[in-house]
Amino acid sequence: MDRYKKNPLCLGALDIGGTKISIGIADERGRIIASEKIKTEKDPEAAMKTAAEYLKNMSELRSCKLEAVGVSCAGPVDTVTGKVNNPYTLPGWEEYPLTERLSELSGVAVKLENDANCALLGEVQLSGLRKNRVLMISIGTGIGCAFWDGRSFYRTGKKYHPELGHVLIGTNRTPSEKCYCGHYNCVENLLSGTALHKRAQDAGFRDFGDLTEAYFSAFHRQKPAAELFIRDIKAEFHSALWNYSLVFHPDNIVLGGGMAFAYYSFFEDICRDFLESVADREDFIPPFKLSCAGDGEATALAGAAMLWRI
């Protein structure tokens, strides 16, 4: 007993993205007590060796015993076999047996989960929403969505995270290029940060920020064009919210990702407009509470660590 008082247990966490890997350790409540970042390499074996070394050093410096490791990774990932199946943003990592190798390198058990689910779990844990039905929509380079039903994640089958960013929605415009999912009018190909910036540039603006500046300006010369553009964006986002809400009936919707942080008030207004438009259709779409996600890195690491507490 005295040994564990001197060396409390801690949980390791990794958040693997296309450009960087965040590594941390968390206490029993999911609070991150130490973290570092490394560049994502095309050699997953080298990356896992470095990550295992960081976890060892962090736990020693914090005088805690590493109990297990949770890994958040850009999907698709196979949560049953512990392998990465993502050639899109993690080239070179396909079929890499991540949980097996990291377990061997770290000496503890390892769980792998899609990054959208980990971000959601971190938000649910840190915001006290574990008993609620929570939908998270992350608007960044792509669109990541995840759903917590008050007890567990929603999955497609037994092991895969549903690619909700590739739900098709109606639109007045067709992008010039297909999404990697094979369609033109999926949510990601229309409303991700990448898509919004490109669409704004195609319409003659520097980027989406320049477009919104014109939209909110009283006398900007491009205001009419910006208003037409924003009208389409609102209609498309309404379609996405209708589809997601119809299927999941969330108590809470959490907006995360770089674009949501940068333009939260804009997306918040769209969500409020949506709720007003369906106020008389609670038999289809019950009302939900909207919030902005917390710090992305800390939340994702907390979610990865908390994979061992669900």
C-alpha positions in Angstrom: 0.0 0.0 0.0 2.8 2.4 0.9 4.5 1.6 -2.5 1.4 2.9 -4.4 1.2 6.1 -2.2 4.7 6.9 -3.2 4.1 5.8 -6.8 0.5 6.5 -7.8 -0.8 5.0 -11.0 -1.0 7.2 -14.2 -2.3 6.5 -17.7 -0.4 7.1 -20.8 -1.9 8.8 -23.8 -1.0 9.4 -27.5 -2.8 11.5 -30.1 -1.6 10.7 -33.6 -2.3 13.1 -36.4 -1.0 13.6 -39.9 1.6 16.2 -38.9 2.3 15.7 -35.1 2.0 13.2 -32.3 1.1 14.4 -28.8 2.3 12.3 -26.0 1.2 12.6 -22.4 0.3 11.0 -19.1 -2.9 11.6 -17.1 -4.1 11.1 -13.6 -7.0 8.9 -12.6 -9.5 11.7 -13.6 -8.1 12.2 -17.1 -6.3 15.4 -16.3 -3.0 15.7 -18.3 -0.1 16.2 -15.9 2.7 16.1 -18.5 2.9 16.2 -22.3 5.2 16.5 -25.3 5.0 16.7 -29.1 6.9 15.0 -31.8 6.7 15.2 -35.6 4.7 12.4 -37.3 7.1 10.3 -39.4 6.3 7.8 -42.2 8.1 5.1 -40.1 5.5 4.1 -37.4 8.0 1.8 -35.6 10.4 4.7 -35.0 7.6 6.9 -33.8 6.4 4.2 -31.3 9.9 3.7 -30.0 10.2 7.5 -29.3 6.7 7.6 -27.8 7.5 4.7 -25.4 10.7 6.4 -24.3 8.8 9.7 -23.6 6.1 7.8 -21.6 8.8 6.1 -19.5 10.6 9.4 -18.8 7.4 11.3 -18.0 6.2 8.7 -15.5 9.6 8.6 -13.8 9.8 12.4 -13.6 6.2 12.5 -12.1 7.0 9.6 -9.8 4.0 7.6 -11.0 3.6 4.0 -12.3 2.4 3.7 -15.9 -0.7 1.5 -15.7 -1.8 1.4 -19.4 -1.8 3.5 -22.6 -4.6 4.8 -24.7 -4.0 5.9 -28.3 -6.1 8.4 -30.3 -5.4 8.1 -34.0 -6.7 9.7 -37.2 -8.9 7.0 -38.8 -9.8 4.6 -40.2 -8.4 2.4 -37.4 -9.3 -1.2 -36.4 -10.0 -1.1 -32.7 -10.2 -4.9 -32.5 -6.8 -5.8 -34.1 -5.2 -2.5 -33.0 -4.0 -1.7 -36.5 -4.0 1.5 -38.4 -5.9 1.5 -41.8 -5.3 5.1 -42.8 -3.5 5.7 -46.1 -5.0 9.2 -46.4 -3.3 11.1 -43.7 -0.9 8.5 -42.3 0.9 7.0 -45.4 3.3 4.3 -44.4 1.3 3.3 -41.3 -1.2 1.0 -43.1 -1.7 -2.3 -41.3 0.9 -1.3 -38.6 0.1 -3.4 -35.5 0.2 -0.3 -33.2 -1.2 -1.7 -30.0 0.9 -4.9 -30.2 4.2 -3.0 -30.8 3.6 -0.1 -28.3 2.6 -2.7 -25.7 5.9 -4.5 -26.2 7.9 -1.3 -26.1 6.1 0.2 -23.1 5.5 -2.9 -21.1 1.8 -2.2 -20.5 -1.5 -2.8 -22.2 -2.5 -0.5 -25.1 -5.9 0.5 -26.6 -6.4 2.1 -30.0 -9.4 4.4 -30.9 -10.4 6.8 -33.6 -9.3 10.4 -32.9 -12.9 11.7 -33.2 -14.1 9.3 -30.5 -11.2 10.2 -28.2 -11.9 13.9 -28.6 -15.5 13.2 -27.7 -14.6 11.1 -24.7 -12.3 13.7 -23.4 -15.0 16.4 -23.7 -17.6 14.1 -22.1 -15.2 13.4 -19.2 -13.9 16.9 -18.6 -17.3 18.6 -19.0 -19.3 16.2 -16.9 -21.5 14.9 -19.7 -20.9 11.1 -19.4 -24.6 10.4 -18.8 -25.8 12.6 -21.7 -26.3 11.8 -25.4 -23.5 13.9 -26.9 -22.7 14.5 -30.6 -19.3 16.1 -31.4 -18.7 17.8 -34.8 -15.1 18.8 -35.4 -14.6 21.3 -38.2 -11.0 21.4 -39.2 -8.9 20.2 -42.1 -11.7 17.6 -42.5 -14.9 16.9 -40.7 -14.8 14.5 -37.8 -18.0 13.4 -36.0 -18.6 11.1 -33.0 -21.5 10.1 -30.8 -21.7 9.1 -27.1 -25.0 7.5 -26.1 -24.5 8.0 -22.3 -22.7 4.7 -21.9 -20.5 4.1 -24.9 -19.5 5.2 -28.4 -21.7 4.6 -31.5 -19.8 2.3 -33.9 -20.4 0.9 -37.4 -20.4 -2.8 -36.7 -18.2 -3.9 -33.8 -15.0 -2.1 -34.4 -15.1 0.8 -36.8 -15.9 4.5 -36.2 -18.6 5.7 -38.5 -17.3 8.2 -41.1 -20.1 10.7 -40.5 -18.2 13.5 -42.3 -19.0 11.7 -45.5 -22.8 11.8 -45.2 -24.2 13.3 -48.4 -26.2 16.5 -48.2 -28.2 18.6 -50.7 -26.5 21.7 -52.1 -26.9 24.3 -54.7 -23.2 24.0 -55.7 -21.1 21.1 -56.8 -17.4 21.3 -55.9 -14.9 21.0 -58.8 -13.2 18.0 -57.2 -14.4 14.8 -55.6 -13.7 13.9 -52.0 -11.5 10.9 -51.4 -14.7 9.1 -50.3 -15.7 9.2 -54.0 -18.5 11.8 -53.8 -18.8 15.6 -54.5 -21.4 16.6 -51.9 -20.4 15.0 -48.7 -20.2 17.2 -45.6 -16.4 17.2 -45.5 -16.1 18.2 -49.2 -18.4 21.1 -48.6 -18.0 22.3 -45.0 -14.5 21.4 -43.8 -11.9 24.1 -43.3 -10.1 23.0 -46.5 -13.4 23.2 -48.5 -14.6 26.5 -47.1 -11.3 28.2 -47.8 -11.1 26.8 -51.3 -14.7 27.7 -52.1 -14.1 31.2 -50.8 -11.1 31.6 -53.0 -13.0 30.3 -56.0 -15.6 33.0 -55.3 -12.9 35.7 -55.4 -12.0 36.1 -51.7 -8.6 35.5 -50.1 -10.0 32.9 -47.8 -13.0 32.1 -45.6 -12.0 34.8 -43.1 -12.0 37.4 -45.9 -15.4 36.2 -47.0 -16.9 36.5 -43.5 -15.4 39.9 -43.1 -17.2 41.0 -46.2 -20.4 39.4 -45.0 -20.5 41.2 -41.7 -19.3 44.5 -43.1 -22.0 47.2 -43.7 -20.5 48.6 -46.8 -18.0 46.0 -48.3 -18.1 46.0 -52.1 -18.3 42.2 -52.1 -21.0 42.0 -49.5 -23.7 40.8 -52.0 -21.5 37.9 -53.2 -20.6 37.0 -49.6 -24.3 37.0 -48.6 -25.1 34.5 -51.4 -22.2 32.3 -50.4 -23.2 32.3 -46.7 -26.8 31.5 -47.6 -25.6 28.3 -49.2 -23.3 27.5 -46.3 -26.1 27.9 -43.9 -28.4 25.7 -45.9 -25.8 22.9 -46.2 -25.0 23.0 -42.5 -28.7 22.9 -41.7 -28.9 19.7 -43.8 -26.0 18.2 -41.9 -27.6 19.1 -38.6 -31.0 17.7 -39.6 -29.4 14.3 -40.7 -27.3 14.0 -37.5 -30.0 15.1 -35.2 -32.6 12.9 -36.8 -30.5 9.8 -36.3 -28.9 10.5 -32.9 -31.3 12.8 -31.0 -28.4 14.4 -29.0 -28.9 16.2 -25.7 -25.7 18.1 -26.5 -23.8 19.1 -29.6 -20.2 20.1 -29.1 -18.4 22.0 -31.9 -14.6 21.4 -32.1 -11.8 21.8 -34.5 -9.7 24.7 -35.8 -12.5 26.3 -37.9 -15.1 26.0 -35.1 -12.7 27.7 -32.7 -11.8 30.5 -35.2 -15.5 31.1 -36.3 -17.5 29.7 -33.4 -19.9 32.6 -33.3 -20.7 32.1 -37.0 -21.4 28.4 -36.6 -23.2 29.0 -33.3 -25.6 31.4 -35.2 -26.2 28.7 -37.8 -27.1 26.1 -35.1 -29.4 28.6 -33.4 -31.1 29.3 -36.7 -31.5 25.6 -37.2 -33.1 25.1 -33.8 -35.5 27.9 -34.4 -36.4 26.4 -37.8 -37.3 23.0 -36.3 -38.8 24.3 -33.0 -42.3 23.0 -34.0 -40.9 19.6 -35.0 -39.7 18.2 -31.7 -41.2 14.8 -32.7 -38.4 14.7 -35.3 -35.7 16.9 -33.8 -35.6 17.4 -30.0 -33.8 20.6 -28.8 -30.1 20.3 -27.9 -27.6 22.4 -26.0 -24.7 23.7 -28.0 -21.2 24.3 -26.7 -17.6 24.9 -27.9 -15.1 22.1 -27.3 -12.2 22.8 -24.9 -8.5 22.7 -25.6 -8.1 20.3 -28.5 -4.8 18.7 -27.5 -5.5 18.2 -23.8 -9.0 17.0 -24.6 -7.8 14.4 -27.1 -5.1 13.1 -24.7 -7.6 13.0 -21.8 -10.0 11.0 -24.0 -7.2 8.6 -25.0 -6.3 8.0 -21.4 -10.0 7.5 -20.4 -10.3 4.6 -22.9 -9.3 2.6 -19.8 -12.1 3.9 -17.7 -15.1 3.0 -19.9 
